[in-house]
Amino acid sequence: MNIGWPYRIDTTTHRTAEADDERHVRDLIEQVLFTSPTERVMRPSFGTGVLQLVFAPNSAELAATTQFVVEGALQQWLADVIETQEVLVDAADAKLTVTVRYIIRLTGETRVDTFVRAVTS
């Protein structure tokens, strides 16, 4: 059973919501991307901290560093689930966009997903 994320109750079954395999993998990637290190009590190194990039000045060096950090985190936490092919990061106008191209190990399917977070006042 793949638990839906964010956690919620299914309005039809009144049980924990589930996600299909593709959605579950996407949810796992999103959790790794947008969780800040030390945010999880039992896994203090989990996450990337990329949300803080929204406040950083854009530069080629920052983009390269962020891509390296994201690729490393995906490798560390999801290597048994996905094979990361490419990571593209863009932080502009209080909006962070991360595009990940990966292969789902279980099916061999190549997918490209884009994750966006914006800072709200």
N, C-alpha and C positions, 0 to 999 in steps of 0.2 A: 504494500500500500504506500503510495506517495502522498504525503500530507500536503495539502495546498498551502501556499505561502502568499501573503501573510495568513497566519492561522485564522480560520473562521469556521463557522458552522454552516453546513449546507442547508439551504432553506427547504429543499425537497425531502431529504432524508432525516434532517435534524440531528445529524452526526457530524463528526469532523469532516470538513471538505477534503476531497481528494483531487489530485492533478494527474493527467496522463503523463507518460514518460517524457515526451518532448517538453511539456510545460514544466515538469519537475526539474529537468536539467537546466532550463532557462532560469528558474527560480533559484537554483543552487548558485549559478554564476552571479546573479544579481545580489545574493546575500554576501558572497565573497567581495564583490566590488564595492558595495556601499555600507559595509560594516567597518567601523574604525577599530584599529587595534586597541586592546584593553576594554572594548565594549562588552565582550562576552567573558563572564567571570571564570568559567572553567577552561576557556581557550583564549588567553589574553593576546596571543599572536595572530589570531584569526582576523582576516580582513585586509584592506589595503590603505584606507585613509584617503582615498582619492577625492572625497567630498570637499576636503580642505583646499583642493586645487581651484575651486571656483573663486577663491579669494586671492589667488596667487597671480602675479603678472605672467602673461603668456610669453613663451619663448620656445625655441626649438629644443633647447637643453631640457626644459621642464617637460615637454611632451615626450622626449626620448626616455627620460628618467621614469615618468609615469607609466609608459608602455612597459618598461622593464619590470617595474614593481607589480603591475597588474599581471603580466605573464608569469612572474615568479609565484604570486599568490595563487593563481589558477593552477599552476603546476603542483604547488605544495598541497592544496586542499582538494583538488578535483582531478588529479592525474588518473585515478582509476575510473573516472566517469567520462572525461573528455580529453581529446588531444588538441591543444590550442595551436591554431595555424597562424593567426594574425590578430593583433590588437591595435586599434586606432583610437586615440584620445584627443578630444577637443574641448577646451574650456574657454567659453566666450560669453560675455554679457550675463554673468551670474548663472550660467547654464553649463552643465558638464555632460558631454556626450561620449560614451564609450561603445565602440563597435568591436565585437569579437567574432572571428571566424573560427569555427572549431568542428571537430569530428566527434560524434557520439560513439564511444567505443562499443557499446552494446549492439548498435545497428550498422555502424560504418557510415551513417548519413552525415554529410557536411551541411552545416547550418551557419547562418550569419544572423546575429541578433544585435540590436542597438538598444542601449540603456541610456536613459536621460534622467538627470536630476537637476532641478532648478532651485535656487535659493529663494525662499519666499519671505517677505517682510512680516 
